[in-house]
Amino acid sequence: MAIHESNPPALLGSAAARRDFCLGVLATGLALASHACGGGSAAEPMAGPAPTLPITTTDTKAGLLATPDGTTRDYRNQGSFFLVKDATGIYAITAICTHLGCTVGVPVSGHFLCPCHGSQYDLGGANLVGPAVLPLAHLDVSEATPGGFLIVNPARPVAAAARLS
Ligand code: FES
């Protein structure tokens, strides 16, 4: 970040010098504010407000349990979460990074990667690489009706060990 060297306005004689001083102070302030907010830009994939209503997926418990361990279903567009199947069952996990709220990518080699500042999480949501210091939240998942589509409630976090099986 460039630091502007300027004389205080009281030592500056002309209006142009005072204007330049003020513009320098303003530019420095904006740069500091941007840096303090994570250095982000409008192009970064921010998740927006977390959904609060239950979301019906197009997956069923039986169908997802029949898939290999590590299978993920991407529901970022509907509700900023993933459904994951592991050896003990099904869970829903938020796609909202705990650092500054960007949306993490689909898992690659068993890791969720946040494109904004590089945080990484394992498939269970544990944070492996910062700057994020908290894990991804697990969300309540249930069947709409026995054998029906799975419903995820983004407003209801659950323990990381919770599984639908
Ligand atoms: S928002 Fe900063 S690492 Fe995800």
Residues whose N, C-alpha, C, O or C-beta is under 5 A from the ligand:
A	BS01	FES	C97 H99 L100 G101 C102 C114 C116 H117 G118 S119
